[in-house]
Amino acid sequence: MAKKFDYGKGIYYFNVKSGGSSNITIKRKNKQEALNRFKSYLNLGKTCEWLGKWDGKKFIETEYKLAS
């Protein structure tokens, strides 16, 4: 199933697998908030995929790293 929205420039995105073959795409404006939420889903045992920051053409900052 194709996404039904446009990515926002400068927004951080990640996917959470939600049973079967569907994903929920979650966005946050702030990188630290996005990383914190991503980590919380991982801690719950969810399968997640970090997409990164949308620059208007592609995802950048695609490597998932937790701030120490």
C-alpha positions as CSV (number, residue, x, y, z in Angstrom):
1,M,0.0,0.0,0.0
2,A,1.4,3.4,-1.0
3,K,1.7,6.3,1.5
4,K,-1.2,8.7,1.5
5,F,0.7,11.9,2.4
6,D,3.6,14.0,1.3
7,Y,6.8,14.1,3.4
8,G,7.5,17.5,5.0
9,K,10.8,19.1,4.4
10,G,13.0,19.2,7.5
11,I,10.9,16.6,9.4
12,Y,12.3,13.3,10.8
13,Y,10.5,10.1,10.0
14,F,10.5,6.5,11.0
15,N,8.3,3.4,10.4
16,V,6.8,1.0,13.0
17,K,5.6,-2.3,11.7
18,S,2.0,-2.8,12.8
19,G,1.2,-6.4,12.1
20,G,1.1,-8.2,8.8
21,S,2.7,-6.1,6.1
22,S,1.6,-2.7,7.1
23,N,3.7,0.1,8.6
24,I,2.8,3.2,10.5
25,T,5.0,6.2,9.6
26,I,5.7,8.5,12.5
27,K,7.1,12.0,12.2
28,R,8.7,14.5,14.6
29,K,9.9,18.0,13.9
30,N,12.7,17.7,16.4
31,K,15.5,15.2,16.0
32,Q,15.9,14.4,19.7
33,E,12.1,13.8,20.0
34,A,12.2,11.6,17.0
35,L,15.1,9.5,18.4
36,N,13.4,9.3,21.8
37,R,10.1,8.0,20.3
38,F,12.0,5.6,18.0
39,K,13.9,4.2,21.0
40,S,10.7,3.8,23.0
41,Y,9.1,1.7,20.2
42,L,12.3,-0.4,20.1
43,N,12.1,-0.9,23.9
44,L,8.5,-2.2,23.5
45,G,9.9,-4.8,21.1
46,K,8.4,-3.2,18.0
47,T,10.1,-3.7,14.6
48,C,11.1,-0.2,13.5
49,E,12.9,1.4,10.6
50,W,14.6,4.8,10.9
51,L,14.1,6.8,7.7
52,G,15.8,10.1,8.7
53,K,15.2,13.7,7.8
54,W,13.4,14.6,4.6
55,D,15.3,17.3,2.7
56,G,12.6,17.7,0.0
57,K,14.1,15.1,-2.4
58,K,15.6,12.3,-0.3
59,F,16.2,11.2,3.3
60,I,19.3,12.5,5.0
61,E,20.6,11.7,8.5
62,T,19.5,8.1,7.8
63,E,21.9,6.5,10.3
64,Y,20.2,5.8,13.6
65,K,22.3,6.8,16.6
66,L,21.2,7.5,20.1
67,A,22.6,10.6,21.8
68,S,24.9,9.6,24.6
